[in-house]
């Protein structure tokens, strides 16, 4: 499936942010700030078709497992 044109992405983003701003749910009203802070990563995905989600997931899993194999000191 081809990626949408930048104009389509911009319009969809605007519609989403407007919908959030009009919502009566406090959590939804704060969502645009989160989306804006992550927008460079979203834009990179849209531009390139690649993300770092796999490596982020591996990093998260490693952080959850603090037991590491330690080599005994002599």
Residue pairs with C-beta under 8 A, 6 or more apart in sequence:
3 46
3 49
4 12
4 46
6 46
9 46
13 35
13 39
16 35
17 32
17 35
20 28
20 29
20 31
20 32
21 29
21 32
23 29
35 42
41 51
41 52
44 50
44 51
45 51
